[in-house]
Amino acid sequence: MLQIFVVISIAVIAAIVLLLFLMGRFHRRNTITPIAGLAFSFVISGILFGDDRILGYSLLAIGVMLAVVDIYDRSRST
């Protein structure tokens, strides 16, 4: 059951990346910040290490907190 969840998660992420890539050709280019990339990697790690609940949830929480910090930082700079 967990393997199905991981495969579905990876498929959804791949679809989002594909949509962003296709939309990027027609819209203004938004660059990903290093903090956002780090947050994304923590969220993916949290999904992959979901067997150990403490580790998985901790990694997800760190990723979400970094994403919030990045959103706040980008909103102040514009």
N, C-alpha and C positions, 0 to 999 in steps of 0.2 A: 504494500500500500504506500509506503514512504517513497519507494522508487518512482511510482506513478506521480506523486506530488512533485518530486524533483524534476521529472521530465516535463510535466506541465508547466512548472515555474520557468524552466529554461526556454521552453517554446514561447511562452508569453513575453519573456524578456527579449528574445530574438525578434519577435513580431514588433515590439515597441521600437527596438533599434532600427529595424527595417523601415518602419513608418517615419521615424525621425530622420533617417538618411534620405528618404524620398522627399519629405517635406523640406529638408534643408536646401534642396536645389532651387526651390521657389521662394523661400523666405529668407529673411535676414539671418545671418549665421550667428548662433549663440555658442560661445565656447564653454566647455566644461572646465570648471575650476579644479584645482588640485584637491580642495576639501570635498567637493562633490564626488570626485572620483574615489576618494578614500571612503566616503560614506557609502557609495555604491558597492565597493568591495566588502565592506563590513556587512551590509545587508545580504549580499550573496553568500558570504561565509556563514552567516547565521542560518540561512536556509540549508546550506550543505551540511552543517553540523547540527541539524535539528534533532538528531537522535539523543544527544545529551542536552536536555532542556535548559539547564542553567547556562551552559556555554552558548547554545543557539540563541536564547532570548537575550543574553548579555551582548552578543555581537549585533543582533538586530537593534537593541536599544542604543548602542554606541553609534551605529549607522544613522539612526533617526536623529539623534542629537547632533551629529555632525551636519546632517542635511539642514536642520533648523538653523544652526549657526551660519551655514553658507547662505541660506535664504535671507537671514537677517543682515548679513554682511553685504550681499548684493543689493538689498533694498536701500541700505544707507549710502551706497556709492552712486546711485542714480538719482 
